[in-house]
């Protein structure tokens, strides 16, 4: 019964995460409820998250909703950041991260709410990160600045994912919307690939510590895989207009959870 419950929790978490991120908001408390210690629950959640983000990535790639140029810029920094972040657990106090994360997410939420066109209207001349790099020489410095910003964002968000976790998808989506000039749908698809890289890197680190509960992790992963497929399918069909309000709701829910905890 416990494994069936974990599967069901994973199904819901995967669906929500594929659309707007925040699946850990559902999966992690569910694993803790089954009696897992905090450290084991975090590690097991990474196993579920890795399978979920991989499934979403494949679905978004099939629908051609991944900005590969942005991924090329951010992939290595996010891997390095996730590794350093996971290795820093126990060396740095996690309490300092919480108020920073809550503040940033609150700012992001207000920005998205009060700027109606943000993430909805595409900029034709900048529909992908590669177009930013192919502009005329008059804007080459601006494009170079954005490139550096994307590399830095990848490293910082990767570290956050490995060290603390909550809000990773939200930060990635916002960074891509701001720096790569793409809409919510394409930013969400690109985020899934980058999130997979961060999750997998942290998962390998956790696997070496023996803290993963594989029976519950695989049960949850099966649910997350199915939920992620359904969520990604839903997102690609409905588009950015629907993803944006869901993104806002999930972000607010995560802020509330962090404040309460």
C-alpha positions as CSV (number, residue, x, y, z in Angstrom):
1,X,0.0,0.0,0.0
2,X,2.8,2.4,0.8
3,X,4.4,1.8,-2.6
4,X,1.1,2.4,-4.3
5,X,0.6,5.6,-2.4
6,X,4.1,6.7,-3.5
7,X,3.2,5.9,-7.1
8,X,0.1,8.0,-6.8
9,X,2.0,10.9,-5.3
10,X,4.6,10.7,-8.1
11,X,1.8,10.8,-10.7
12,X,0.5,14.1,-9.4
13,X,4.0,15.5,-8.8
14,X,5.1,14.6,-12.3
15,X,2.1,16.2,-14.0
16,X,2.5,19.5,-12.1
17,X,6.2,19.6,-12.6
18,X,6.1,19.0,-16.3
19,X,3.9,22.0,-16.8
20,X,5.3,24.6,-14.3
21,X,7.9,23.0,-12.1
22,X,7.5,22.5,-8.3
23,X,7.0,18.8,-8.4
24,X,9.2,18.4,-5.4
25,X,6.7,20.5,-3.5
26,X,4.5,17.4,-3.7
27,X,6.9,14.5,-3.9
28,X,9.3,15.3,-1.1
29,X,6.5,15.7,1.6
30,X,5.0,12.5,0.3
31,X,8.2,10.6,0.8
32,X,8.7,12.1,4.3
33,X,5.1,11.0,5.1
34,X,6.1,7.4,4.4
35,X,8.7,7.6,7.2
36,X,11.9,8.2,5.4
37,X,14.5,10.4,7.1
38,X,15.0,13.8,5.6
39,X,18.4,13.0,4.0
40,X,17.0,9.8,2.4
41,X,13.8,11.5,1.3
42,X,15.9,14.2,-0.5
43,X,18.1,11.7,-2.2
44,X,15.1,9.5,-3.2
45,X,13.3,12.5,-4.5
46,X,16.2,13.2,-6.8
47,X,15.8,9.7,-8.3
48,X,12.1,10.4,-9.0
49,X,13.0,13.9,-10.3
50,X,15.6,12.5,-12.7
51,X,13.2,10.1,-14.4
52,X,10.5,12.7,-14.5
53,X,12.7,15.4,-16.1
54,X,14.0,12.9,-18.6
55,X,10.5,11.9,-19.6
56,X,9.4,15.6,-20.0
57,X,12.5,16.4,-21.9
58,X,11.8,13.7,-24.5
59,X,8.2,14.8,-24.9
60,X,9.2,18.5,-25.3
61,X,12.0,17.6,-27.7
62,X,9.5,15.6,-29.8
63,X,7.4,18.7,-30.0
64,X,10.4,20.8,-30.9
65,X,10.0,23.0,-27.8
66,X,13.6,23.0,-26.6
67,X,16.1,25.8,-27.3
68,X,19.2,23.9,-27.9
69,X,21.4,27.0,-28.2
70,X,20.4,28.0,-24.6
71,X,21.1,24.4,-23.5
72,X,24.6,24.5,-25.0
73,X,25.4,27.7,-23.0
74,X,23.9,26.5,-19.7
75,X,24.5,22.8,-19.6
76,X,28.1,22.6,-18.4
77,X,27.7,25.4,-15.8
78,X,24.6,23.7,-14.4
79,X,26.3,20.3,-14.1
80,X,29.3,21.9,-12.3
81,X,27.1,23.9,-10.1
82,X,24.9,20.9,-9.1
83,X,28.0,18.9,-8.3
84,X,29.4,21.6,-6.1
85,X,26.1,22.2,-4.5
86,X,25.5,18.6,-3.6
87,X,29.0,18.4,-2.2
88,X,28.4,21.4,0.0
89,X,25.6,19.8,1.9
90,X,26.7,19.6,5.5
91,X,29.5,22.1,4.9
92,X,27.2,25.2,4.7
93,X,24.1,26.0,6.7
94,X,21.0,25.7,4.5
95,X,19.1,28.2,6.6
96,X,20.7,31.1,4.8
97,X,19.3,29.9,1.5
98,X,15.6,29.9,2.4
99,X,15.0,33.7,2.8
100,X,17.0,34.4,-0.4
101,X,15.0,31.9,-2.3
102,X,11.6,33.1,-1.0
103,X,12.5,36.8,-1.7
104,X,13.6,36.0,-5.3
105,X,10.5,33.9,-6.0
106,X,8.3,36.7,-4.7
107,X,9.9,39.2,-7.0
108,X,9.6,36.8,-10.0
109,X,5.9,36.2,-9.2
110,X,5.1,39.9,-9.0
111,X,7.1,40.7,-12.2
112,X,5.2,38.0,-14.1
113,X,1.8,39.0,-12.8
114,X,2.2,42.8,-13.5
115,X,3.8,42.3,-16.9
116,X,1.0,40.6,-18.9
117,X,3.0,40.1,-22.1
118,X,6.0,38.6,-20.4
119,X,6.6,35.0,-21.6
120,X,3.6,35.1,-23.9
121,X,4.5,37.3,-26.9
122,X,7.4,36.0,-28.8
123,X,10.1,38.3,-30.2
124,X,10.4,37.2,-33.8
125,X,14.0,38.3,-34.2
126,X,14.9,36.5,-31.0
127,X,12.9,33.2,-31.0
128,X,16.0,31.3,-29.8
129,X,19.2,32.0,-28.0
130,X,21.1,31.4,-31.2
131,X,19.4,34.4,-32.9
132,X,20.7,36.7,-30.2
133,X,24.3,35.6,-31.1
134,X,23.7,36.2,-34.9
135,X,22.6,39.8,-34.7
136,X,24.4,42.7,-36.3
137,X,27.6,44.1,-34.8
138,X,25.7,47.0,-33.3
139,X,24.2,44.7,-30.7
140,X,27.0,42.2,-30.4
141,X,28.1,43.5,-27.1
142,X,24.5,43.1,-25.8
143,X,24.4,39.5,-27.0
144,X,27.7,38.8,-25.4
145,X,26.4,40.1,-22.1
146,X,23.4,37.9,-22.3
147,X,25.6,34.9,-23.1
148,X,27.7,35.5,-20.0
149,X,24.5,36.0,-17.9
150,X,23.1,32.7,-19.1
151,X,26.4,30.9,-18.2
152,X,26.4,32.5,-14.8
153,X,22.7,31.7,-14.2
154,X,23.3,28.1,-15.1
155,X,26.1,27.7,-12.6
156,X,24.2,29.5,-9.8
157,X,20.9,27.7,-10.4
158,X,22.8,24.3,-10.6
159,X,24.5,25.0,-7.2
160,X,21.1,25.9,-5.7
161,X,19.6,22.6,-7.1
162,X,22.3,20.5,-5.6
163,X,22.4,22.3,-2.3
164,X,18.9,23.4,-1.5
165,X,16.5,22.4,-4.4
166,X,13.1,24.1,-4.2
167,X,12.5,26.7,-6.9
168,X,15.1,25.4,-9.4
169,X,12.6,25.0,-12.3
170,X,11.1,28.4,-11.5
171,X,14.5,30.1,-11.6
172,X,15.4,28.4,-14.8
173,X,12.2,29.3,-16.6
174,X,12.5,33.0,-15.5
175,X,16.2,33.1,-16.6
176,X,15.3,31.7,-20.0
177,X,12.3,34.0,-20.5
178,X,14.5,37.0,-19.6
179,X,17.7,36.1,-21.4
180,X,16.8,33.9,-24.3
181,X,13.7,35.8,-25.4
182,X,11.5,32.8,-25.7
183,X,7.9,32.1,-24.5
184,X,6.7,30.1,-21.5
185,X,6.2,26.9,-23.5
186,X,9.7,26.8,-25.0
187,X,11.3,28.0,-21.7
188,X,9.5,25.1,-19.9
189,X,10.8,22.6,-22.4
190,X,14.4,23.9,-22.2
191,X,14.2,23.9,-18.4
192,X,13.3,20.2,-18.4
193,X,16.6,19.3,-20.1
194,X,18.7,21.5,-17.9
195,X,16.8,20.2,-14.8
196,X,17.5,16.6,-15.9
197,X,21.3,17.4,-16.1
198,X,21.2,19.0,-12.6
199,X,19.1,16.1,-11.1
200,X,21.3,13.4,-12.6
201,X,24.5,15.0,-11.4
202,X,23.1,15.3,-7.8
203,X,21.6,11.8,-8.1
204,X,25.1,10.3,-8.8
205,X,26.5,12.1,-5.8
206,X,23.7,10.8,-3.6
207,X,24.0,7.3,-4.9
208,X,27.6,7.1,-3.6
209,X,26.3,7.8,-0.1
210,X,23.8,5.0,0.0
211,X,21.0,7.3,1.1
212,X,18.5,6.4,-1.7
213,X,15.5,4.2,-0.9
214,X,15.3,2.3,-4.2
215,X,11.9,0.6,-3.6
216,X,10.1,3.8,-2.8
217,X,12.2,5.7,-5.3
218,X,11.4,3.4,-8.2
219,X,7.7,3.3,-7.3
220,X,7.6,7.1,-7.2
221,X,9.6,7.3,-10.4
222,X,7.0,5.2,-12.3
223,X,4.3,7.6,-11.2
224,X,6.5,10.6,-12.0
225,X,7.2,9.2,-15.5
226,X,3.5,8.7,-16.3
227,X,2.6,12.1,-14.8
228,X,5.4,13.9,-16.6
229,X,4.4,12.4,-19.9
230,X,0.8,13.5,-19.4
231,X,1.8,16.9,-18.1
232,X,4.2,17.6,-21.0
233,X,1.6,16.5,-23.5
234,X,-0.9,18.8,-21.9
235,X,1.5,21.7,-21.9
236,X,2.6,21.3,-25.6
237,X,-1.1,21.3,-26.6
238,X,-2.3,24.2,-24.5
239,X,0.8,26.5,-25.0
240,X,2.2,29.5,-23.2
241,X,-1.2,31.1,-22.4
242,X,-2.1,28.3,-20.0
243,X,1.4,27.6,-18.6
244,X,1.8,31.2,-17.4
245,X,-1.0,31.2,-14.8
246,X,-0.1,27.7,-13.6
247,X,3.5,28.9,-13.2
248,X,2.3,31.8,-11.0
249,X,0.1,29.5,-8.9
250,X,2.9,26.9,-8.4
251,X,5.4,29.6,-7.5
252,X,3.0,31.1,-4.9
253,X,2.4,27.7,-3.4
254,X,6.1,27.0,-3.1
255,X,6.6,30.4,-1.4
256,X,3.9,29.6,1.1
257,X,5.3,26.2,1.8
258,X,8.8,27.6,2.5
259,X,7.4,30.3,4.7
260,X,5.3,27.8,6.7
261,X,8.2,25.3,7.1
